[in-house]
Amino acid sequence: MSDLNKDLSRKFINYLDQKQYKRLQFEADMLGEIEDQHPLIMFYYASSIYLNEASKNKDLLYASQLFEKVYTSNKKHLQSLYNMLAVSFKTKSFKNVMPLAIEAYEKNNNDPKLIEGLARVNFYLGNRQDSLKLFKILYKMLPDKKEGRLPFISSLNYTSGITQEEYMKECLNYNSILEKKYNIENNKNQFNWNKSDKINLAFLSADFKTHSVSHFLIDILKKIDNSKFNIYLISNLKTVDQDNVSQDLKKLVFKWVDAYDFSDDDLTFYLRSLKLDFLIDLSGFTNGNRFEVLIRRCAKVQIEWLGYNNSLGAMNIDYLISDKNLIKSNETNLYKEDVLFMPNIWNALSAPEKLPEIIDKSNEKNSDFVFCSFNNFQKISDRTIDVWSKILNTTKSKLLLKNSLIGGEDLKNNVLDKFISKGLQKDQIIFLEREKNIYDHLKLYNKANVALDTFPYPGVTTSYEAMLMGLPVLTMQGFNFNSRCGESINKNVIMDNLIAKDDHDYLNIAISLTKDLKLNEKYGENLRKKALSSPLFNTDQFTRDFEELITKIYNKN
């Protein structure tokens, strides 16, 4: 790559530093066709698109093409490949960058940026074993590295063959690094504020929008006794990403705080100034978390709940809300936090006011038997694909899939390729598009006969939805909080017969369901009625139980 005029290069770098992206693009365009320019001009131009948060997807795809052209013209210019990887996470398009990154990694297998990029791509695509292998290499090289560490830990929940002990080991290892870095101690005793007439209770999340977390939370906010509680919502969501659900939530609470632009230090200081009795984190290790704020302690009592169903392994997280089906009484030592057991279910959902009619499929003669799973594609583990493929091959049935993620064509194709490798025909796997509203989304369940749950990471919202639409849900026994969510849901609607003991049992139950001539009679409208009268949708009782739980801890502290 020949040298670019130093003054021109310096000017373009200055534009990037000052975020003058349009000015850079204008001046580069004035020099002629971008793709005919010096590779460094292409690189700066592509970088201006990538760094501009207002860039559209088509612009980002063009930036990726430019980075690719720069890199293939000079494979020593690894920064263009790093940037191409970074852009791919915005576009959710990996087919061009993956072979280049793999080739580069084979020649530079000690390059942490390549290792991290490939680990994160494989994580997104659901290639868990490859992702974990690369993450482990990365953290052996750079044990203090923060980026990607939390996706690595949370990905253990998706991966078959990982025990709770192994998961906790990784949590504790990372927390020990942070505790030394920030000199963190269990400083609960520093928060002995005087008790007042109301309990100051805050929820922290990046998902106060149209999201499952908000759907489960909203009825509690509507029904909680405001004469006893001041409710705060600490939102780590960009203001531009807030929607009508965000606005509805704001109207229900004592105080809403936009925390996205706070540094960790500033947010810690601010939250402490609120003198919160309770801070309940709803994010755990998921995207948008403020874990490094939580671990410093910002309230007298800190609790993990709802958005992340496992321990965080941090000394300053006091409690984990669960239920008796998720964590056994003799297993509490496998979790860092003290476990709080809800009487029935660990969360309850408010049913939509208007539900679609359930279509009786018993009169559909000579039609294919159809399974469905509307869980996030990333939950479809290789073990799940193996068992589902045996079901579909044995019964000659079809499977409906629907991804909750926006975009994700490469993820969809990766899932399909895995099924085809198991001997399935392409037309046995049917992908449905996202629906704009919950009513039309629920109607899609009428296209199926039975819902199949993923494992070891089961669905939650999708299981509630399937039962509302009269579909029996076949789930798998688990070994920890996260993997037992399907069990708890089925047990709370008295559907224990659809909790498989192992892969072989899951296969046999699924096959038997395809032969059950009274399937619609057993489930359908009967299952909807049973679900609506169960703890799954009894948000009145759940809110009272939740209040009692919080009040009991408050009085004890």
LUMDO-419593 format. One line per 5 residues: for each residue y, z, x of C-alpha. Coordinates in Angstrom, 3 decimals. Each point is the difference from the previous one (the first is absolute). Layout:
BEGIN
Y,Z,X  ...
END
This chain:
BEGIN
0.000,0.000,0.000  3.175,-1.207,1.716  3.003,2.296,0.172  2.536,-0.050,-2.795  3.717,0.027,0.837
0.664,3.691,0.735  3.262,0.127,-1.945  -1.649,-1.504,-3.097  -2.969,2.323,0.283  2.287,3.018,0.401
2.032,-1.061,-3.033  -3.074,-0.351,-2.226  -1.370,3.355,1.139  3.372,1.551,-0.801  -0.127,-1.494,-3.522
-3.440,1.578,-0.534  1.223,3.377,1.263  2.988,-0.129,-2.351  -2.146,-1.229,-2.937  2.065,-3.185,-0.242
-3.034,-1.971,-1.115  1.792,-2.671,-2.020  2.437,-0.650,2.847  -2.885,-0.489,2.426  -1.762,-2.385,-2.392
3.213,-1.969,-0.596  0.656,-0.511,3.700  -3.640,-0.888,0.704  0.035,-2.538,-2.849  3.113,-1.563,1.512
-2.019,-0.784,3.137  -2.399,-2.235,-1.946  -3.442,0.316,-1.601  -1.301,3.491,0.769  -3.489,-1.173,0.865
1.441,-2.419,2.581  1.949,2.766,1.753  -0.863,2.035,3.069  -2.895,2.417,-0.757  2.285,3.016,0.488
2.425,-1.321,-2.628  -2.950,-0.342,-2.379  -1.009,3.542,0.925  3.492,1.425,-0.680  0.273,-1.982,-3.231
-3.389,1.250,-1.231  0.919,3.556,1.027  3.196,-0.195,-2.068  -2.097,-0.828,-3.073  -2.569,2.713,0.711
2.599,2.729,0.611  2.062,-0.880,-3.083  -1.274,2.177,-2.849  1.410,-2.508,-2.511  -2.286,-2.813,1.224
-2.221,-1.560,-2.657  -3.720,-0.564,0.441  0.423,-3.747,0.614  2.521,0.782,2.750  -2.388,2.467,1.599
-2.780,-2.582,-0.059  2.332,-2.396,1.807  0.801,2.703,2.559  -3.734,0.443,0.551  -0.371,-3.749,0.627
2.776,0.135,2.592  -1.507,3.025,1.759  -3.340,-1.839,0.039  1.592,-3.097,1.514  1.703,2.061,2.701
-3.207,1.862,0.839  -2.271,-3.056,0.103  2.489,-1.722,2.306  -0.197,2.939,2.405  -2.744,2.567,-0.548
1.603,2.313,2.521  2.790,0.588,-2.519  -1.931,2.736,-1.808  3.092,1.327,-1.779  -0.082,-3.026,-2.301
-3.617,0.861,-0.886  0.921,3.661,-0.588  2.777,-1.169,-2.323  -2.353,-2.387,-1.761  -2.341,2.921,-0.654
2.899,2.077,-1.325  1.102,-2.794,-2.354  -3.557,-0.355,-1.319  0.145,3.494,-1.492  3.022,-1.062,-2.043
-1.469,-3.320,-1.138  -3.594,1.287,-0.338  -1.083,-3.245,1.678  -2.293,0.452,2.997  -2.023,-3.201,0.313
2.167,-1.498,2.758  0.721,3.119,2.010  -3.522,1.485,0.022  -1.690,-2.580,2.290  2.967,0.042,2.362
0.023,3.805,0.156  -3.771,0.168,0.533  0.217,-2.574,2.809  2.872,1.902,1.625  -1.854,3.321,-0.322
-3.058,-1.435,1.758  2.251,-0.783,2.980  2.166,3.142,-0.280  -2.333,2.683,-1.331  2.216,2.802,1.306
3.078,-1.166,-1.909  0.809,2.783,-2.517  2.202,-2.249,-2.155  -2.815,-2.511,-0.463  -2.507,2.764,-0.681
2.256,1.617,-2.586  0.826,-3.333,-1.651  -3.640,-0.994,-0.333  -0.953,3.484,-1.191  2.607,-0.121,-2.744
-0.927,-3.535,-1.070  -3.666,0.974,-0.281  1.008,3.132,-1.903  1.922,-2.081,-2.533  -2.816,-2.541,-0.362
-2.538,2.754,-0.633  -1.911,-0.516,3.258  -0.350,3.735,0.492  -2.453,0.122,2.871  2.075,-2.430,2.088
3.173,1.885,-0.887  -1.406,3.401,0.955  -1.421,-1.312,3.266  3.379,-1.377,1.059  1.935,3.082,-1.130
-2.314,2.210,2.055  0.610,-2.147,3.076  3.757,0.209,-0.604  0.117,3.788,-0.312  -2.258,0.513,2.983
2.585,-1.962,1.991  3.070,1.549,-1.682  -0.918,3.330,-1.638  3.644,0.789,-0.848  0.685,-3.339,-1.681
1.277,0.513,-3.542  0.024,-3.537,-1.411  -3.225,-0.820,-1.783  -1.412,3.504,0.448  0.264,0.944,-3.670
-1.459,-3.306,-1.274  -2.865,0.626,2.405  -0.667,3.492,-1.346  0.327,-1.035,-3.645  -2.290,-2.994,0.603
-2.820,2.460,0.693  0.018,0.639,-3.762  -0.896,-3.662,-0.584  -2.784,-0.224,2.546  -3.684,0.632,-0.688
-1.823,2.343,2.369  3.028,2.196,0.779  -0.579,3.689,-0.751  2.638,2.512,-1.098  -0.490,1.742,3.341
0.830,-3.216,1.889  3.019,-0.603,-2.205  1.292,3.533,0.570  -0.502,-0.298,3.751  2.413,-2.954,0.098
2.511,1.838,-2.229  -0.063,3.095,2.169  0.245,-2.008,3.223  3.140,-1.747,-1.211  1.532,3.196,-1.353
-0.584,1.780,3.312  2.032,-2.741,1.712  2.860,0.364,-2.477  -0.079,3.800,0.101  0.496,-0.087,3.766
2.609,-2.749,-0.209  2.183,1.839,-2.547  -1.031,3.535,0.975  -1.217,0.536,-3.575  -1.208,3.378,-1.161
-1.064,1.292,-3.381  3.467,1.179,-0.950  -0.646,0.875,-3.626  1.424,3.472,0.452  3.417,-1.488,0.822
0.315,-1.101,-3.635  0.033,3.355,-1.765  2.852,-0.798,-2.373  0.561,2.244,-2.960  -1.707,-1.073,-3.210
2.234,-1.357,-2.770  -0.276,-0.633,-3.713  -1.427,-3.468,0.593  -2.520,-1.395,2.433  1.431,-2.772,2.191
-2.767,-2.599,0.107  0.359,-3.333,1.858  -2.237,-3.065,0.175  0.234,-2.314,3.023  -1.134,-3.631,-0.201
0.832,-3.611,0.819  -1.590,-1.095,-3.290  2.475,1.080,-2.669  -0.139,-3.459,-1.583  -2.580,-2.048,-1.929
-2.941,1.543,1.811  -3.075,2.093,-0.830  1.594,3.136,1.471  2.896,-0.223,-2.453  -2.291,-0.778,-2.935
-1.967,3.194,0.659  3.108,2.082,0.659  2.296,-1.056,-2.829  -1.610,2.011,-2.802  0.154,3.178,2.069
3.717,-0.570,0.486  0.423,-0.576,-3.738  -2.025,3.032,-1.040  0.630,2.627,2.671  1.964,3.058,-1.153
3.523,-0.593,1.310  0.968,3.556,-0.862  -2.329,1.067,2.814  0.277,-2.863,2.481  2.726,-1.972,1.761
-1.675,-3.299,0.893  1.154,-2.052,2.990  -1.232,-3.507,0.863  0.410,-0.841,3.693  -0.290,-3.790,0.078
-0.852,-1.787,3.241  0.343,-3.335,-1.767  2.684,-2.519,0.915  2.640,-0.091,-2.724  -0.428,-3.788,-0.289
-3.685,0.566,-0.870  0.698,2.428,-2.847  -0.831,-1.312,-3.474  0.053,1.050,-3.647  -2.658,2.656,0.622
2.218,1.459,2.742  2.859,0.197,-2.491  -2.237,1.693,-2.600  -1.102,2.589,2.549  3.599,0.767,0.980
0.784,0.975,-3.594  -2.825,2.535,-0.113  0.876,2.193,2.974  2.532,2.555,1.187  0.831,-1.977,3.166
-0.929,-3.356,1.524  0.444,-0.482,3.756  -0.051,-3.376,1.762  -1.543,0.907,3.353  -0.894,-3.388,1.476
2.999,-0.192,2.335  -0.325,3.600,1.238  -1.332,0.493,3.509  -2.883,2.478,0.264  2.347,2.613,1.472
2.635,-0.506,-2.705  -2.506,0.006,-2.851  -1.630,3.176,1.310  3.396,1.720,0.172  1.012,-1.266,-3.441
-3.227,1.015,-1.752  0.193,3.459,1.513  3.555,0.314,-1.321  -1.330,-0.461,-3.552  -1.983,3.248,0.368
-3.052,-1.476,-1.663  -2.766,2.306,-1.127  -2.493,-2.890,-0.043  -0.105,-3.428,1.595  -2.895,-2.099,-1.292
-0.720,-3.090,2.079  -1.411,-2.999,-1.887  -0.353,-2.418,2.932  -2.237,1.541,2.640  -0.621,-2.657,2.644
0.808,-2.981,-2.247  2.917,-2.393,0.521  3.412,1.594,-0.350  -1.162,3.515,0.895  2.292,2.540,1.693
-2.814,1.844,1.735  2.103,1.017,3.008  2.414,1.713,-2.387  -2.737,1.844,-1.879  -1.622,1.387,3.126
3.241,1.789,0.935  -0.034,1.821,-3.356  2.823,-0.536,-2.453  -1.001,2.425,-2.768  -1.596,3.405,-0.403
-3.188,-1.624,-1.284  -1.122,-3.566,0.754  -2.770,-1.725,-1.936  -1.841,-3.326,0.243  -0.936,-1.715,-3.278
-0.563,-3.177,-1.969  0.921,-2.909,2.294  -2.394,0.874,2.823  -3.351,1.609,-0.742  -0.878,1.750,3.218
1.208,2.545,2.508  2.923,-0.725,2.313  -1.198,2.486,2.624  3.470,1.500,0.495  0.657,3.724,0.371
3.126,-0.116,-2.181  -1.719,-1.588,-3.001  -1.191,3.068,-1.877  -2.016,-1.343,-2.922  -1.932,-3.024,-1.233
-0.350,-0.511,-3.772  -3.532,-1.026,-0.950  -2.631,0.804,-2.644  -3.500,1.458,-0.049  -1.657,-3.450,0.036
1.830,-1.186,3.101  -0.385,2.848,2.458  -2.965,2.345,-0.258  0.593,3.727,0.378  -1.956,0.063,3.273
1.986,-2.912,1.488  3.521,1.416,0.123  -0.346,0.549,3.752  0.017,-3.808,0.386  3.656,-0.102,-1.076
2.942,1.447,1.912  1.902,1.020,-3.147  -1.040,2.656,-2.494  -1.528,-1.836,-2.952  1.496,0.471,-3.463
-2.481,-0.870,-2.745  1.294,-1.431,-3.269  -2.241,1.076,-2.911  -1.173,-3.513,-0.975  1.478,-2.976,1.826
2.383,-0.222,2.939  2.363,-2.363,-1.838  0.510,-1.265,-3.552  1.484,-3.267,-1.213  2.155,-0.711,-3.021
-1.523,-2.800,-2.060  2.265,-2.924,-0.936  1.448,0.253,-3.499  -1.467,-3.395,-0.900  -3.525,-0.902,1.043
-1.605,-3.444,-0.344  -2.849,-0.445,-2.427  -3.449,0.379,1.543  -1.998,-3.190,-0.481  -3.596,0.557,-1.108
-2.116,-2.099,2.370  -3.319,0.619,-1.777  0.357,-3.242,-1.984  0.617,-2.157,3.065  -3.277,-1.887,0.314
-1.165,-1.748,3.186  3.075,1.124,1.910  -0.094,1.241,3.579  -0.097,3.725,0.615  3.264,0.860,1.698
0.809,2.923,2.285  3.539,0.783,1.081  1.867,2.037,2.562  3.785,0.042,-0.041  0.202,2.330,2.978
2.110,-0.867,3.002  -1.923,-2.552,2.096  0.376,2.289,3.019  -2.342,2.474,-1.727  -2.795,-2.581,-0.087
-1.943,1.186,3.035  -2.744,-2.042,1.654  -2.513,2.443,-1.471  1.449,-0.595,-3.469  -0.230,-3.780,0.479
-3.627,0.335,1.109  -1.030,1.967,-3.128  2.085,-2.090,-2.404  -1.468,-3.181,1.465  -3.531,1.267,-0.646
1.001,0.742,-3.608  1.495,-3.448,-0.540  -2.859,-1.815,1.734  -2.626,1.909,-1.988  1.666,-0.343,-3.416
1.744,-3.380,0.493  3.105,1.678,-1.393  3.673,-0.493,0.868  2.653,2.293,1.437  3.692,0.098,-0.892
2.338,1.222,2.741  3.716,0.635,-0.206  2.144,1.124,2.912  2.792,2.495,-0.626  1.839,-1.144,3.151
2.706,-2.640,-0.182  -0.982,-3.068,2.006  -3.189,0.436,1.963  -1.566,-3.497,-0.151  -1.596,0.568,3.405
-1.351,3.350,-1.169  -1.498,-1.677,-3.074  -1.615,-2.743,2.084  -1.389,2.576,2.431  -1.652,1.865,-2.881
-1.389,-3.246,-1.441  -1.435,-1.069,3.366  -1.846,3.305,0.264  -1.617,-0.516,-3.424  -0.991,-3.587,0.820
-1.596,1.213,3.247  -2.280,2.139,-2.204  -1.309,-3.086,-1.808  2.263,-0.001,-3.047  1.348,-3.151,-1.588
3.768,-0.408,0.095  0.224,-0.161,-3.812  -1.592,3.443,-0.328  3.171,1.622,1.379  3.020,-0.523,-2.266
3.456,1.076,1.130  2.539,0.900,-2.671  3.757,-0.123,0.457  2.326,2.981,-0.331  1.462,0.603,-3.463
3.639,0.908,-0.510  -0.585,2.896,-2.425  -2.608,2.668,-0.587  -0.998,-1.321,-3.453  -1.002,-3.428,1.327
-1.630,1.643,3.020  -2.186,2.161,-2.242  -1.033,-3.034,-2.075  -1.696,-1.397,3.114  -2.676,2.691,-0.282
-1.199,-1.780,-3.164  -1.289,-2.776,2.247  -2.651,2.343,1.479  -2.996,2.034,-1.165  -0.105,2.709,2.688
2.418,1.245,2.675  -1.383,0.523,3.503  1.604,2.679,2.147  0.555,-0.426,3.736  -1.370,2.395,2.627
0.513,2.053,2.083  3.598,-0.384,-1.284  -0.246,-0.077,-3.809  2.628,-1.063,-2.475  2.009,2.457,-2.067
2.551,-1.766,-2.196  -2.368,-2.939,-0.507  -2.769,2.327,-1.227  2.352,1.612,-2.519  1.067,-3.471,-1.166
-3.555,-1.324,-0.324  -0.989,2.939,-2.178  3.063,-0.508,-2.203  -1.312,-3.527,-0.538  -3.514,1.228,-0.807
-1.617,-1.100,3.268  -2.618,2.267,1.571  0.776,0.673,3.667  -2.840,0.151,2.506  0.986,2.196,2.947
-1.654,1.487,3.081  -0.548,3.585,1.085  2.259,1.001,2.852  0.122,2.522,2.828  3.640,1.188,-0.004
3.123,0.200,-2.169  0.934,-3.658,0.300  -3.452,-1.496,-0.494  -0.775,2.187,-3.047  2.965,-1.037,-2.140
-2.206,-2.354,-2.019  -2.490,2.829,-0.557  2.647,2.336,-1.357  1.363,-2.660,-2.344  -3.445,-0.820,-1.396
-0.959,3.659,-0.353  3.177,0.757,-1.925  -0.871,-2.652,-2.555  -3.690,1.073,-0.050  -1.267,-3.219,1.558
-2.145,1.616,2.706  -2.744,-2.599,-0.553  2.226,-2.563,1.722  0.377,1.980,3.238  -2.416,-1.586,2.485
-1.701,2.196,2.595  -0.171,-2.732,2.675  0.175,-3.768,0.505  -3.474,-0.608,-1.443  0.775,2.094,-3.086
3.315,-1.833,-0.457  -1.834,-3.337,0.084  -2.611,1.120,-2.528  2.544,1.442,-2.431  2.090,-3.184,0.156
-3.061,-2.166,-0.702  -1.001,2.234,-2.929  3.474,-0.341,-1.505  -0.344,-3.793,-0.080  -3.149,0.410,-2.108
1.396,2.618,-2.403  0.279,-1.695,-3.411  1.884,3.017,-1.386  2.621,0.086,2.733  2.929,-0.674,-2.347
-1.323,2.472,-2.545  -0.228,2.757,2.621  3.359,-0.654,1.579  2.843,-2.181,-1.338  2.047,1.840,-2.629
-2.168,3.113,0.422  0.899,0.238,3.687  3.709,-0.494,-0.713  -0.038,2.850,-2.547  -1.966,2.231,2.349
2.356,-0.740,2.910  3.170,0.609,-2.039  -1.306,3.405,-1.121  -1.159,0.949,3.513  1.903,1.782,2.794
0.720,-3.439,1.525  2.778,-0.654,-2.511  0.830,3.523,-1.190  3.320,0.265,1.816  1.130,2.875,-2.230
-2.795,2.251,1.240  0.251,-1.299,3.536  3.706,0.852,0.140  -0.651,3.536,-1.252  -2.772,0.435,2.592
2.289,-1.397,2.701  2.819,2.384,-0.956  -2.390,2.926,0.060  -1.303,-0.983,3.425  3.495,-0.269,1.505
1.223,3.196,-1.656  -2.987,1.952,1.283  0.700,-1.087,3.589  3.708,0.744,-0.448  -0.685,3.535,-1.142
-2.405,0.553,2.885  2.445,-1.102,2.712
END
